[in-house]
Amino acid sequence: MIAPTVADTFISLAAFLGLVVLIRAIRTFDAGSPLTRRFLFGLKVLAALMIGRVLAWWTGLFLFEAATIVAAGLVPLATVLVAEGLMRRHAPRLTKWIAAGGAAAFAVLAFLPASLADPWRLVGLFLYQLVTFALAGHMAVTRDRKSLSRAENQAVDRIALSLLLILPLLVTDFRSAYVDLPVRLGGLAILFLCWLLISLGQRAVGHRDTVVSFVILTAVALIAALAIGIENDLDAAALARTASVVTAAALLGVIWKDGIGLRTEQRRQSLIRHLAEDRIDDTLGFLKELQNHPLVEGALLLEEAELADLDLAGLKELTAARPLLRATETSGLSEADAEQLAWLTEKYEATHVMLVSRKPFRLIALNMPSVSATPGAEAELKVVQRMALLISERTHDRDP
């Protein structure tokens, strides 16, 4: 059986790790923009809340308990700040006063002994969070959609969707002698928020896809928990804790995977940035800088002197017809061309050979394992080949 403290700890730590993944993902984009800074502030507050309460549970130190209340009091303020940034308009004056005043009040109340402040402090914190979240949600619902871009409206919609889940689950994080639910579910709401936000980097993923994925994941986690419960004859409380832990673990795994996917996509996009931003007046300089890119790292630049053992005339004719050649691409090639391609790819352990300059004649040989040779990567290689060839022709035409 999973003890309540263990279940709460696992869910809070999972939420903390999910926030860390999301923070790292956001930092890799435009970390200096005002909106990003507001997002990072809010995420760091949530991370401090999750790790602070775990430390408070397991150490019992007053410092961590106070830090948890301070962080909880900052969450509504961070929510309003992010809402203002997303919708590019100021919150109503009353909303600002409630958010800022509540944060300041609980920063002071956090250091009062529990014997003096509780349970009224917890009741006040819950009402403060509930009211501020409702006001932020009202800002999202009543916003002028036409004044925002499609991406901005999508971000607001996903955060509003997460608030709908956070509000009911938030109740389970407030314990008292009268209300003692088997597990705190606020961490699950934060994990769902992380999933929604990290999916914003995946433009092809819509609201419906995300919600359907969440429903499927939750259903599978609940079925798994039910199987565990039946197998171990768990009571209702233990089954609820087990289901929550399994769901948190599944959500964290998905967030981690999506974070890796975003970093991979960013590395692939860096190739496009290389084409867009690097120098285009020097063929060799362009190609040498290109060799440092992960997609073509270790690529070999082959000059005519290194190809002297081949039939250069035949090779030039072949690459003129097929500027990007794969080692396995032998269909439609003559026997002589197929032999030359096989010789090239075997000698330089290459999977691809591409023409980058006609005068002087230059090829690039690179190794891209089949597991990474996706259609997108193949298309990027074609773009690189064409860009390199255009640069070489431009440079050649300009030379006297």
C-alpha positions in Angstrom: 0.0 0.0 0.0 1.2 3.5 -0.8 1.2 5.7 2.3 -0.4 9.2 1.9 2.8 11.0 2.5 4.7 8.9 -0.1 2.0 9.4 -2.7 1.9 13.2 -2.1 5.6 13.4 -2.2 5.9 11.4 -5.5 3.2 13.6 -7.2 4.9 16.9 -6.0 8.3 15.7 -7.1 6.9 14.7 -10.5 5.3 18.1 -10.8 8.7 19.7 -9.9 10.5 17.7 -12.5 7.9 18.5 -15.1 8.3 22.2 -14.3 12.1 21.9 -14.7 11.7 20.3 -18.1 9.3 23.1 -19.2 11.6 25.8 -17.8 14.5 24.4 -19.8 12.4 24.2 -22.9 11.2 27.8 -22.6 14.7 29.1 -21.9 16.0 27.7 -25.2 13.6 30.1 -27.1 13.4 33.8 -26.5 14.5 33.9 -22.9 14.9 37.7 -22.9 11.4 38.7 -23.9 9.1 40.2 -21.2 6.4 37.5 -21.7 9.0 34.8 -21.4 10.3 36.3 -18.1 6.8 36.4 -16.7 6.3 32.8 -17.7 9.6 31.8 -16.1 8.7 33.7 -12.9 5.4 31.8 -12.6 7.0 28.4 -13.3 9.8 29.0 -10.8 7.2 30.0 -8.2 5.3 26.7 -8.8 8.6 24.8 -8.7 9.5 26.4 -5.4 6.1 25.5 -4.1 6.4 21.8 -5.1 9.9 21.3 -3.7 9.3 23.5 -0.6 6.3 21.5 0.6 8.1 18.2 0.1 11.0 19.5 2.2 8.5 20.8 4.8 6.7 17.4 5.0 9.9 15.4 5.5 11.9 17.8 7.7 9.2 19.6 9.6 11.3 22.7 9.6 9.4 26.0 10.0 11.5 27.7 7.3 10.3 25.3 4.6 6.7 25.6 5.8 6.9 29.4 5.6 8.5 29.3 2.2 5.7 27.0 0.9 3.1 29.5 2.0 5.0 32.4 0.5 5.2 30.6 -2.8 1.5 29.6 -2.7 0.7 33.3 -2.2 2.8 34.3 -5.2 1.1 31.8 -7.5 -2.1 34.0 -8.1 0.1 37.1 -8.7 2.2 35.2 -11.2 -1.0 34.0 -12.9 -2.2 37.6 -13.4 1.2 38.7 -14.7 1.3 36.0 -17.3 -2.3 36.7 -18.3 -1.4 40.4 -18.8 1.5 39.4 -20.9 -0.4 36.9 -23.0 -3.3 39.3 -23.7 -1.1 42.4 -24.1 -3.3 44.4 -21.8 -3.4 45.4 -18.2 -5.6 43.6 -15.7 -8.4 45.6 -14.1 -7.2 47.7 -11.1 -9.2 45.6 -8.7 -7.6 42.4 -10.0 -4.1 43.9 -9.6 -4.9 45.0 -6.0 -6.2 41.6 -5.0 -3.3 39.7 -6.6 -0.5 42.0 -5.3 -2.2 42.6 -1.9 -2.8 38.9 -1.3 0.8 38.0 -2.2 2.2 40.6 0.2 -0.2 39.6 3.0 0.7 35.9 2.8 4.4 36.8 2.7 3.9 38.2 6.2 1.3 35.6 7.4 3.7 32.8 6.4 5.9 33.5 9.3 3.2 33.3 12.0 3.1 30.1 14.1 0.6 27.6 12.9 -1.1 27.7 16.4 -2.0 31.3 15.8 -2.7 31.5 12.1 -4.3 28.1 11.2 -6.9 27.1 10.0 -7.9 30.7 9.0 -4.7 31.2 7.1 -5.3 28.2 4.9 -8.9 29.2 4.4 -7.8 32.7 3.4 -5.1 31.3 1.0 -7.7 29.0 -0.7 -10.2 31.9 -1.2 -7.4 34.2 -2.4 -6.2 31.7 -5.0 -9.8 30.8 -6.0 -10.8 34.4 -6.5 -7.6 35.4 -8.4 -7.8 32.4 -10.7 -11.4 33.2 -11.4 -10.5 36.8 -12.3 -7.6 35.7 -14.5 -10.0 33.3 -16.2 -12.5 36.1 -16.8 -9.8 38.1 -18.4 -9.1 35.2 -20.8 -12.8 34.6 -21.7 -13.5 38.3 -22.3 -10.4 39.1 -24.2 -10.5 40.7 -27.7 -9.5 37.7 -29.9 -9.0 39.9 -32.9 -6.2 41.9 -31.3 -4.2 38.7 -30.7 -2.5 36.4 -33.2 -3.5 32.8 -33.7 -0.5 31.6 -31.7 -1.4 34.0 -28.8 -5.0 32.9 -28.8 -3.9 29.3 -28.8 -1.6 29.9 -25.8 -4.4 31.7 -23.8 -6.9 28.9 -24.6 -4.5 26.2 -23.4 -3.8 28.0 -20.1 -7.5 28.7 -19.6 -8.1 25.0 -20.2 -5.5 24.1 -17.5 -7.1 26.5 -15.1 -10.4 24.6 -15.5 -8.5 21.5 -14.3 -6.5 23.2 -11.6 -9.4 24.8 -9.8 -11.2 21.6 -8.7 -7.9 19.8 -8.0 -6.7 22.7 -6.0 -9.2 21.9 -3.3 -7.4 18.6 -2.5 -4.2 20.4 -1.6 -5.9 22.1 1.4 -6.1 19.7 4.4 -7.9 20.3 7.7 -9.3 18.2 10.5 -12.6 18.3 8.7 -11.4 17.5 5.2 -8.8 14.8 4.8 -8.8 13.5 1.2 -6.5 10.5 0.4 -4.1 12.4 -1.9 -3.2 15.9 -3.0 -3.9 16.3 -6.7 -2.6 19.8 -7.3 0.6 18.3 -8.6 -1.3 16.5 -11.3 -2.9 19.8 -12.4 0.5 21.3 -12.7 1.7 18.4 -14.8 -1.2 18.8 -17.1 -0.3 22.6 -17.3 3.3 21.6 -18.2 2.0 19.3 -20.9 -0.3 21.9 -22.4 2.5 24.6 -22.5 5.2 22.3 -23.9 2.8 21.2 -26.6 2.6 24.9 -27.8 6.0 24.2 -29.4 4.4 21.5 -31.5 2.4 23.6 -33.9 0.7 20.6 -35.5 -0.8 19.6 -32.2 -4.2 21.2 -31.6 -6.4 21.5 -28.6 -8.5 18.5 -29.5 -5.4 16.3 -30.0 -4.0 17.4 -26.6 -7.3 16.8 -24.7 -7.9 13.4 -26.4 -4.3 12.4 -25.6 -4.9 13.4 -21.9 -8.1 11.5 -21.7 -6.5 8.4 -23.2 -3.5 8.6 -20.9 -5.6 9.2 -17.8 -7.9 6.3 -18.7 -5.0 3.9 -19.3 -3.4 5.1 -16.0 -6.7 4.5 -14.1 -7.1 1.0 -15.7 -3.5 0.2 -14.6 -4.2 1.4 -11.1 -7.4 -0.6 -11.0 -5.5 -3.7 -12.0 -3.0 -3.1 -9.3 -5.8 -2.5 -6.8 -7.6 -5.7 -7.6 -4.4 -7.7 -7.6 -3.4 -6.3 -4.1 -6.9 -6.0 -2.7 -6.5 -2.2 -2.0 -9.2 -0.2 -0.3 -10.7 3.0 -1.9 -8.2 5.4 -0.4 -5.2 3.3 -1.4 -6.6 2.9 -4.9 -7.0 6.6 -5.3 -3.4 7.2 -4.2 -2.2 4.5 -6.6 -4.1 5.9 -9.5 -2.7 9.4 -8.8 0.9 8.1 -8.7 0.5 6.1 -11.9 -1.1 9.1 -13.7 1.7 11.5 -12.4 4.4 9.1 -13.6 2.7 8.8 -17.1 2.4 12.5 -17.4 6.0 13.1 -16.4 7.1 10.6 -19.0 5.2 12.3 -21.7 6.5 15.7 -20.7 10.0 14.4 -20.7 9.6 12.9 -24.1 8.1 16.1 -25.5 10.9 18.1 -24.0 13.4 15.9 -25.8 11.4 16.3 -29.0 11.5 20.1 -28.7 15.3 20.1 -28.2 15.7 17.8 -31.3 13.5 20.1 -33.3 15.5 23.0 -32.2 18.8 21.4 -33.4 17.2 20.7 -36.7 16.0 24.3 -36.9 19.5 25.5 -36.3 20.4 24.1 -39.7 17.8 26.5 -41.2 19.2 29.3 -39.2 22.6 28.5 -40.5 21.3 28.8 -44.1 19.5 32.1 -43.2 22.1 33.8 -41.1 25.6 32.6 -42.0 27.9 34.0 -44.7 26.9 33.3 -48.3 29.9 35.0 -50.0 32.4 32.2 -49.4 31.7 28.6 -50.4 34.4 27.0 -48.3 33.5 29.2 -45.3 29.9 28.2 -45.6 30.7 24.5 -45.9 33.2 24.5 -42.9 30.6 26.1 -40.7 28.1 23.6 -41.9 30.3 20.7 -40.8 29.7 21.7 -37.2 26.0 21.1 -37.4 24.8 17.9 -35.7 22.9 16.8 -38.8 26.1 16.7 -41.0 28.7 16.6 -38.3 31.9 15.1 -39.5 31.0 15.6 -43.2 34.0 15.3 -45.6 34.7 17.9 -48.3 36.1 16.1 -51.3 38.1 18.1 -53.9 39.0 16.9 -57.4 42.4 15.7 -56.4 40.9 13.3 -53.9 38.6 12.0 -56.7 41.4 11.4 -59.2 40.9 7.6 -59.1 37.4 7.9 -60.4 36.0 8.7 -63.8 35.6 12.4 -63.2 33.6 13.0 -66.3 31.1 10.3 -65.5 30.9 11.5 -61.8 30.3 15.0 -62.9 27.5 13.9 -65.2 26.0 11.7 -62.5 26.0 14.5 -59.8 24.7 17.0 -62.3 21.6 14.8 -62.8 21.4 13.7 -59.1 23.0 16.4 -56.9 22.1 14.4 -53.7 22.9 10.7 -53.8 22.1 8.0 -51.3 24.3 4.9 -51.0 21.3 2.7 -51.4 20.0 4.7 -54.4 21.1 2.6 -57.3 17.8 2.3 -59.3 18.1 3.9 -62.7 21.9 4.1 -62.5 24.2 2.5 -65.0 26.6 -0.2 -63.9 29.5 2.3 -64.1 27.7 4.9 -62.1 26.6 2.4 -59.5 30.2 1.2 -59.1 31.5 4.7 -58.6 28.8 5.5 -56.0 29.6 2.3 -54.2 33.3 3.1 -54.2 32.7 6.6 -52.9 30.4 5.5 -50.1 32.5 2.6 -49.0 35.8 4.5 -49.0 34.5 7.4 -46.9 31.9 5.4 -45.0 29.2 7.7 -46.2 25.4 7.2 -46.6 25.0 10.4 -48.7 27.1 12.2 -51.3 26.1 15.6 -52.6 27.4 18.1 -55.1 28.3 21.5 -53.6 30.3 23.1 -56.4 30.8 22.6 -60.1 33.8 24.9 -60.7 35.9 23.8 -58.9 34.3 20.3 -58.6 33.5 19.5 -55.0 31.5 16.9 -53.2 30.5 16.4 -49.6 30.4 12.8 -48.2 28.5 12.4 -44.9 27.1 9.6 -42.8 23.5 9.8 -41.7 22.3 6.6 -40.1 19.0 5.3 -41.5 17.3 5.8 -38.1 17.9 9.6 -38.3 17.3 9.9 -42.1 13.7 11.2 -41.7 11.9 12.8 -44.6 12.5 16.2 -42.9 16.2 15.6 -42.6 16.4 14.5 -46.3 14.6 17.7 -47.3 17.0 19.8 -45.2 20.0 18.1 -46.9 18.5 19.0 -50.3 18.1 22.6 -49.2 21.7 22.6 -48.0 23.0 21.2 -51.3 21.1 23.7 -53.3 22.2 26.6 -51.2 25.9 25.5 -51.3 25.7 25.1 -55.1 24.1 28.5 -55.5 26.8 30.1 -53.4 29.5 28.5 -55.4 28.0 29.6 -58.7 27.5 33.1 -57.3 31.1 33.3 -56.1 32.4 31.8 -59.4 30.4 34.4 -61.5 31.8 37.2 -59.4 35.4 36.2 -59.7 37.4 37.9 -62.6 
